[in-house]
Amino acid sequence: MRLSLKNLAPVALSLLSLTCAAGAASIESRATTCNGHAELCDRSFGNITFVGSHDSYAIGTNNLATNQDVSITQQLNDGIRMLQVQAHNLSGTIQLCHTSCALYNGGTLQSYLTTVKTWMDANPNDVLSLLIVNSDDLPPTAYDTVFKAAGLDTLSYAPSFSALTASQWPTLGTLISSGKRILTFMDGFADFTTVPYIIDEFTNIWETAFDVTDPTFDCNVNRSKGDTSTSMYLINHFLDQIILGQPAPYPAMANVTNGVSGPGSLGQQVQTCAATYGRNPNFMLVDFYEYGGGSVFEVAATANGVTYSPTTPIASPSSGGSSSTSTSHSTSGAIVDFGLTSGHLTASLSVVAGIVMGAWSLV
């Protein structure tokens, strides 16, 4: 059978049309805005600085066991892009508790992740990290069940290897285009062979010290199982105070601690660590992030080489003191009065009960 050029022409045109259509679809599906900035789309996940919410679920006011005072949805709306949680086994259910579920119970992990899933569905151009403190050494399969129930397993990124250097992570644009926009790290008992999307934290991220009461905030390696010269790193930038002999959150200093510059500020620690290691921290965990009127996000934007210009003001602080919502981010702000109220006394008694029940940990 002989094919003439006349017969081949329509076939060639059809193939060309299909190729162009496929190329157009590929171009159209590529993310052009990533975590609010076009400039971040082509940047590796391991070359971006994210603001994280320390004990993000521990929400409340006038309570020594809380580290945040606005909802998870509000935290995400304002720009938090790492949510840290402390998970406990309470009668077979994974609960988000602070040290002990008798001291502070923030509800089930499934309910928490369902809230996260709702936000992720409404914000398809954002990448989010979760950091799980696996307090009771549960197997990753237990978390996998909860992730599947909340529908987050399908959004979760699974790396090709159990440990990656900072430069080996995909770009934000790739993560968004692939639909794998959740990166979950766990501090202990992660198992790449059983649940690959629950990533071992300390082979991929090293941390500075936590429960810090010295506002100088050094940049020394505190916890790691990997090569600290090539892995991502996280700074714990939340200042504690000592109450009843134990470290507790210090919201009265939050405006200073979260500041862009000055002694004890987030901005100062980032500059110190960047000078020490030749690269910015990847994650910055903070308490009461909204103190400073967005200063923590300005620090991140500066580290990322982009401009922090929110379209709406972030949440106003509500932890006892007064600090108005602000879009001015160049100052660290005034110290907020945070006296010992009856609520604090009640919380203090709860702290004592928690100490009696077991070891104290405010990670």
C-alpha positions as a printed NumPy array, in Angstrom:
array([[  0.   ,   0.   ,   0.   ],
       [  1.406,   3.356,  -0.995],
       [  0.614,   6.542,   0.949],
       [  0.661,   9.753,  -1.012],
       [  1.637,  13.127,   0.393],
       [ -2.011,  14.04 ,   0.01 ],
       [ -2.981,  11.263,   2.432],
       [ -0.179,  12.053,   4.903],
       [ -0.951,  15.756,   5.179],
       [ -4.104,  15.412,   7.321],
       [ -2.333,  12.921,   9.604],
       [  0.607,  15.268,  10.1  ],
       [ -1.693,  18.177,  10.827],
       [ -3.609,  16.12 ,  13.405],
       [ -0.404,  15.102,  15.15 ],
       [  0.82 ,  18.708,  15.146],
       [ -2.48 ,  19.84 ,  16.601],
       [ -2.317,  17.266,  19.379],
       [  1.272,  18.189,  20.182],
       [  0.447,  21.884,  20.395],
       [ -2.587,  21.192,  22.548],
       [ -0.521,  19.077,  24.921],
       [  2.121,  21.774,  25.082],
       [ -0.479,  24.447,  25.763],
       [ -2.024,  22.329,  28.519],
       [  1.416,  21.867,  30.063],
       [  2.071,  25.585,  29.984],
       [ -1.36 ,  26.41 ,  31.377],
       [ -0.952,  24.004,  34.316],
       [  2.379,  25.461,  35.395],
       [  2.104,  27.537,  38.576],
       [  2.803,  31.239,  38.093],
       [  2.237,  32.405,  41.684],
       [  3.645,  30.353,  44.551],
       [  3.002,  31.181,  48.198],
       [  2.015,  34.663,  47.098],
       [  5.06 ,  35.451,  44.945],
       [  5.882,  34.678,  41.325],
       [  9.57 ,  34.893,  42.225],
       [  9.302,  31.803,  44.427],
       [  7.92 ,  29.448,  41.774],
       [ 11.33 ,  28.509,  40.391],
       [ 13.005,  28.361,  43.798],
       [ 13.725,  25.055,  45.498],
       [ 11.659,  24.334,  48.593],
       [ 15.02 ,  23.988,  50.327],
       [ 16.022,  27.532,  49.361],
       [ 13.097,  29.412,  50.895],
       [ 12.48 ,  30.719,  54.398],
       [  9.063,  29.91 ,  55.895],
       [  7.408,  31.243,  59.058],
       [  6.213,  28.441,  61.327],
       [  3.703,  28.434,  64.144],
       [  5.127,  26.728,  67.242],
       [  2.488,  24.531,  68.92 ],
       [  0.019,  25.866,  66.387],
       [ -2.933,  23.998,  67.925],
       [ -2.308,  25.317,  71.48 ],
       [ -4.618,  28.29 ,  71.122],
       [ -5.981,  30.432,  73.948],
       [ -5.481,  33.472,  76.118],
       [ -4.367,  33.832,  79.731],
       [ -3.185,  30.238,  79.744],
       [  0.422,  29.23 ,  80.32 ],
       [ -0.04 ,  26.139,  78.146],
       [ -0.875,  28.061,  74.963],
       [  1.512,  29.409,  72.346],
       [ -0.915,  30.963,  69.858],
       [ -4.129,  32.921,  70.22 ],
       [ -5.808,  32.785,  66.794],
       [ -7.319,  29.898,  64.823],
       [ -5.445,  27.636,  62.412],
       [ -7.357,  29.124,  59.487],
       [ -6.379,  32.641,  60.543],
       [ -2.752,  31.587,  60.979],
       [ -2.707,  30.269,  57.42 ],
       [ -4.541,  33.299,  56.039],
       [ -1.938,  35.569,  57.617],
       [  1.004,  33.711,  56.072],
       [  2.069,  30.873,  58.386],
       [  3.495,  28.142,  56.152],
       [  4.694,  25.601,  58.688],
       [  2.354,  24.25 ,  61.341],
       [  4.009,  22.437,  64.238],
       [  1.965,  20.094,  66.425],
       [  2.586,  17.8  ,  69.377],
       [  0.731,  14.512,  68.976],
       [ -0.262,  12.121,  71.771],
       [ -2.022,   8.771,  71.972],
       [ -5.182,   9.192,  74.043],
       [ -7.02 ,   5.879,  74.301],
       [ -6.157,   4.969,  70.734],
       [ -6.927,   8.395,  69.231],
       [ -4.208,  10.811,  68.141],
       [ -4.813,  14.034,  70.067],
       [ -2.94 ,  17.328,  69.936],
       [ -1.95 ,  17.933,  73.537],
       [  0.585,  20.145,  75.243],
       [  2.862,  17.94 ,  77.347],
       [ -0.161,  16.083,  78.697],
       [ -3.751,  15.888,  77.498],
       [ -4.793,  16.699,  81.074],
       [ -2.855,  19.96 ,  80.843],
       [ -4.06 ,  21.099,  77.407],
       [ -6.049,  19.137,  74.834],
       [ -6.299,  20.799,  71.435],
       [ -8.584,  18.177,  69.903],
       [ -7.999,  15.315,  67.492],
       [ -5.403,  15.311,  64.762],
       [ -8.111,  14.329,  62.286],
       [-10.191,  17.408,  63.059],
       [ -7.077,  19.583,  62.8  ],
       [ -6.056,  18.093,  59.448],
       [ -9.59 ,  18.471,  58.118],
       [ -9.316,  22.208,  58.792],
       [ -5.97 ,  22.264,  56.995],
       [ -7.445,  20.376,  54.032],
       [-10.288,  22.894,  53.727],
       [ -7.791,  25.744,  53.62 ],
       [ -5.529,  23.987,  51.124],
       [ -8.458,  23.343,  48.785],
       [ -9.307,  27.052,  48.871],
       [ -5.669,  28.076,  48.257],
       [ -4.338,  25.942,  45.389],
       [ -1.18 ,  28.016,  44.858],
       [  0.303,  27.474,  48.304],
       [  2.768,  24.938,  49.69 ],
       [  2.529,  24.085,  53.393],
       [  4.727,  22.107,  55.782],
       [  3.581,  20.162,  58.813],
       [  5.974,  19.288,  61.638],
       [  4.757,  16.54 ,  63.953],
       [  6.285,  15.917,  67.368],
       [  5.515,  12.214,  67.806],
       [  5.321,  12.336,  71.595],
       [  4.188,   8.744,  72.159],
       [  6.297,   7.109,  69.435],
       [  3.346,   6.037,  67.323],
       [  4.129,   4.242,  64.026],
       [  3.714,   6.296,  60.855],
       [  0.935,   3.952,  59.742],
       [ -1.212,   5.357,  62.556],
       [ -0.77 ,   8.84 ,  61.108],
       [ -1.343,   7.551,  57.581],
       [ -4.816,   6.396,  58.626],
       [ -5.665,   9.872,  59.911],
       [ -4.218,  11.641,  56.863],
       [ -6.351,   9.446,  54.617],
       [ -9.46 ,  10.136,  56.683],
       [ -8.846,  13.875,  56.319],
       [ -8.034,  13.58 ,  52.602],
       [ -4.513,  14.95 ,  52.989],
       [ -2.67 ,  11.862,  51.785],
       [ -3.395,  12.749,  48.156],
       [ -1.901,  16.232,  48.655],
       [  1.235,  14.937,  50.381],
       [  4.652,  14.983,  48.738],
       [  6.767,  11.824,  49.012],
       [ 10.451,  12.379,  48.17 ],
       [ 12.4  ,   9.903,  46.042],
       [ 14.839,   9.269,  48.883],
       [ 14.532,   9.293,  52.671],
       [ 17.093,  12.09 ,  53.007],
       [ 17.626,  15.062,  50.685],
       [ 20.067,  17.935,  50.748],
       [ 18.59 ,  21.432,  50.787],
       [ 19.237,  21.793,  47.053],
       [ 17.541,  18.507,  46.101],
       [ 13.994,  19.496,  47.039],
       [ 11.623,  20.338,  44.164],
       [ 10.646,  23.895,  43.377],
       [  7.449,  25.386,  44.741],
       [  6.127,  25.563,  41.196],
       [  6.719,  21.843,  40.689],
       [  5.013,  20.976,  43.968],
       [  1.993,  23.115,  43.132],
       [  1.682,  21.882,  39.548],
       [  1.931,  18.262,  40.698],
       [ -0.743,  18.75 ,  43.364],
       [  1.644,  17.549,  46.084],
       [  1.637,  20.687,  48.197],
       [  1.878,  19.277,  51.738],
       [  5.285,  18.307,  53.133],
       [  5.055,  16.485,  56.463],
       [  8.056,  16.018,  58.739],
       [  8.061,  13.92 ,  61.926],
       [ 10.669,  14.062,  64.669],
       [ 10.747,  10.342,  65.448],
       [  9.712,   6.917,  64.121],
       [  9.166,   8.015,  60.517],
       [  9.608,   5.084,  58.135],
       [ 10.239,   5.838,  54.472],
       [  9.477,   2.256,  53.431],
       [  5.955,   2.176,  54.895],
       [  4.689,   5.767,  54.647],
       [  7.092,   7.703,  52.386],
       [  5.223,  11.017,  52.63 ],
       [  5.843,  11.223,  56.389],
       [  9.434,  12.431,  56.219],
       [ 12.   ,  11.969,  58.974],
       [ 12.755,  15.433,  60.294],
       [ 16.241,  15.152,  61.684],
       [ 17.836,  13.484,  58.661],
       [ 16.508,  16.373,  56.564],
       [ 16.328,  19.316,  58.996],
       [ 18.478,  20.285,  61.951],
       [ 17.254,  22.55 ,  64.751],
       [ 18.587,  25.139,  67.14 ],
       [ 17.797,  24.905,  70.865],
       [ 14.233,  25.224,  72.186],
       [ 12.843,  26.297,  75.584],
       [ 15.204,  29.26 ,  75.33 ],
       [ 15.132,  31.817,  78.164],
       [ 18.205,  33.736,  76.984],
       [ 17.071,  36.31 ,  74.384],
       [ 20.392,  36.19 ,  72.547],
       [ 19.181,  33.073,  70.623],
       [ 22.348,  31.37 ,  69.403],
       [ 22.585,  29.444,  66.124],
       [ 24.258,  26.281,  67.382],
       [ 23.104,  22.883,  66.127],
       [ 20.97 ,  21.309,  68.856],
       [ 19.346,  18.291,  67.205],
       [ 20.259,  16.476,  63.99 ],
       [ 20.751,  13.015,  62.485],
       [ 22.05 ,  14.207,  59.126],
       [ 24.739,  16.284,  57.473],
       [ 24.193,  19.752,  58.901],
       [ 26.343,  21.332,  56.193],
       [ 23.896,  20.375,  53.447],
       [ 20.486,  19.798,  55.07 ],
       [ 17.774,  22.372,  55.716],
       [ 17.612,  23.96 ,  59.15 ],
       [ 15.051,  25.375,  61.564],
       [ 15.479,  28.053,  64.219],
       [ 13.334,  27.896,  67.338],
       [ 12.738,  31.582,  67.927],
       [ 10.294,  31.695,  70.827],
       [ 11.291,  33.08 ,  74.196],
       [ 10.228,  31.312,  77.393],
       [  9.967,  32.544,  80.958],
       [ 10.448,  30.418,  84.06 ],
       [  7.283,  29.9  ,  86.11 ],
       [  7.173,  27.437,  88.997],
       [ 10.602,  26.286,  87.906],
       [  9.473,  25.363,  84.391],
       [  9.705,  27.129,  80.993],
       [  6.464,  28.684,  79.736],
       [  5.546,  30.986,  76.821],
       [  6.398,  34.674,  77.268],
       [  3.826,  36.757,  75.357],
       [  4.816,  39.932,  77.194],
       [  8.051,  39.901,  75.168],
       [  6.527,  38.727,  71.89 ],
       [  6.678,  42.107,  70.147],
       [ 10.406,  42.261,  70.812],
       [ 11.087,  38.576,  70.133],
       [  9.201,  38.707,  66.816],
       [ 10.801,  41.975,  65.742],
       [ 12.55 ,  42.78 ,  62.486],
       [ 15.646,  44.094,  64.233],
       [ 17.184,  44.773,  67.606],
       [ 18.505,  42.629,  70.465],
       [ 16.6  ,  39.367,  70.845],
       [ 14.657,  39.863,  67.61 ],
       [ 13.857,  37.278,  64.951],
       [ 15.564,  39.438,  62.364],
       [ 18.76 ,  39.507,  64.375],
       [ 18.876,  35.719,  64.796],
       [ 18.269,  35.176,  61.075],
       [ 21.146,  37.528,  60.237],
       [ 23.415,  35.801,  62.753],
       [ 22.614,  32.311,  61.468],
       [ 22.91 ,  33.369,  57.819],
       [ 26.342,  34.837,  58.526],
       [ 27.391,  31.677,  60.376],
       [ 26.241,  29.13 ,  57.79 ],
       [ 26.212,  31.127,  54.574],
       [ 22.482,  30.577,  54.028],
       [ 19.22 ,  31.61 ,  55.633],
       [ 17.218,  29.304,  57.884],
       [ 14.499,  27.371,  56.082],
       [ 11.995,  27.496,  58.919],
       [ 11.449,  29.948,  61.78 ],
       [  9.174,  28.702,  64.58 ],
       [  7.587,  31.495,  66.603],
       [  5.01 ,  31.987,  69.359],
       [  2.147,  34.496,  69.063],
       [  3.242,  35.263,  65.504],
       [  0.919,  38.253,  65.086],
       [  2.745,  40.273,  67.742],
       [  4.832,  42.787,  65.827],
       [  2.09 ,  43.484,  63.285],
       [  3.536,  41.175,  60.631],
       [  7.202,  41.586,  61.506],
       [  7.852,  37.821,  61.308],
       [  6.591,  37.792,  57.721],
       [  8.715,  40.796,  56.845],
       [ 11.778,  38.943,  58.127],
       [ 10.898,  35.973,  55.912],
       [ 10.255,  38.183,  52.885],
       [ 13.621,  39.89 ,  53.301],
       [ 15.351,  36.51 ,  53.556],
       [ 13.546,  35.392,  50.392],
       [ 14.31 ,  38.574,  48.459],
       [ 10.647,  39.506,  47.997],
       [  8.443,  42.292,  49.319],
       [  6.017,  41.806,  52.18 ],
       [  2.898,  43.729,  51.191],
       [ -0.241,  42.069,  52.614],
       [ -3.541,  43.048,  51.025],
       [ -5.246,  42.983,  54.435],
       [ -3.895,  43.522,  57.958],
       [ -3.06 ,  40.373,  59.906],
       [ -4.866,  39.36 ,  63.105],
       [ -4.626,  41.513,  66.212],
       [ -2.975,  40.045,  69.314],
       [ -5.365,  38.916,  72.019],
       [ -3.076,  37.358,  74.631],
       [ -3.831,  39.628,  77.536],
       [ -1.97 ,  42.717,  76.358],
       [ -2.815,  45.274,  73.712],
       [ -1.082,  45.669,  70.392],
       [ -3.145,  46.989,  67.513],
       [ -3.252,  45.344,  64.104],
       [ -0.714,  47.103,  61.963],
       [  0.748,  47.14 ,  58.483],
       [  3.865,  48.924,  59.687],
       [  6.605,  46.324,  60.044],
       [  9.88 ,  48.138,  60.507],
       [  9.867,  48.314,  64.315],
       [  9.841,  45.647,  66.979],
       [  7.033,  47.321,  68.917],
       [  6.433,  48.034,  72.578],
       [  6.413,  45.395,  75.283],
       [  2.905,  44.323,  76.214],
       [  1.822,  44.202,  79.838],
       [  0.967,  40.593,  80.737],
       [  0.282,  40.458,  84.449],
       [ -0.587,  37.345,  86.441],
       [ -4.38 ,  37.17 ,  86.289],
       [ -6.756,  34.68 ,  87.836],
       [ -6.587,  32.84 ,  84.538],
       [ -2.834,  32.537,  84.908],
       [ -3.237,  31.239,  88.443],
       [ -5.594,  28.557,  87.216],
       [ -3.165,  27.663,  84.464],
       [ -0.32 ,  27.546,  86.982],
       [ -2.219,  25.019,  89.047],
       [ -2.764,  23.01 ,  85.867],
       [  0.964,  23.168,  85.234],
       [  1.633,  21.717,  88.661],
       [ -0.827,  18.908,  87.926],
       [  0.9  ,  18.248,  84.646],
       [  4.297,  18.039,  86.333],
       [  2.96 ,  15.563,  88.849],
       [  1.587,  13.402,  86.027],
       [  4.869,  13.165,  84.141],
       [  7.803,  14.878,  82.531],
       [  7.382,  18.405,  81.28 ],
       [  8.116,  19.31 ,  77.703],
       [  7.072,  22.448,  75.863],
       [  8.598,  21.595,  72.502]])
